[in-house]
């Protein structure tokens, strides 16, 4: 099976290094700049505790050079996807499976959900360019439960978590989902093939849509956010709004925000991915995590005052610090 990782950063490099080390497939990487140079010089590299996993890498910034693939795993930041979707066309055939291993609400999320409508979500796919380049029928949904970072280009540090959830966007089971699940298991991942991956995506989003931006604004680790009762209650209020949205789109969450925060507390004083991006001067992945939730709420005609405030504050913080695009005039 020919598999290409698009974006060999913290998540893409994690998945790629595991698959390469296991020799589970004919693997390549679409990468650019310093990451491409590092892959060519050092190969795949994954630091796990005291162990460095290293394997040869075939990498290029020219998708035509890599050629058509059976599976394309996309692990870029949401704000980069519109451009990348056009660039990777040579990797895709009508039968290529596309697996976005990305945070937040994916561009295809509203497909088949009458309450949302088939119109592309402007927050994550303005004009529908991504949906046009990456067909819904070739998609498998994905949720990553792992904490990784990139201390330097091409080097991934794995801190905790080993879970991957994959499944058909429309729900149910399929042979292709089972095959991809088997491939990822061969790479050493704990894989669940889900009959309702849309719920799995919403559930993970519900848990991290508040801590990520709040940590970026404040510079606080998760434990300090939860220790501040005013801030923690603000987060819980936004989560309650998101839970109401989820109920309306078939993603019922049985937990309370308080129960979810007890789970988060067990992870200790960790820095969210958005805080790590802010500290490194990287663009904030805010649209898929917060703006898309607000947009879905608007389509459902639901008031989301706490989500609105969360988006507005983080967006302004990002613009002031050059980490989020200025408003279009």
Protein Blocks (a to p, Z undefined) as FASTA:
>chain_A
ZZddehjafklmmmmmmmmmnopaccddddehjllmmmmmnopaddehjbccdddddddf
bfklnopafbdcdfbdfklmmmmmmmmmmmpcfklccddddehjdfklmgopaknopadc
fklmghhlmmmmmcfklpccdddddddddfbghiacdfbdjbdcdddfkgpjdfklmmmm
mmmmmnopacdddfblmlmmmmmmmmmmmmmmmmmmnopafklmmmpmklmmmmmmmmmm
mmmmmmmnopacfbdfklmmmmmmmnopaddfklmmmmnopacdfklmmmmmmmmmmmno
pacfklmmmmmmmmmmmmmnopaccddZZ
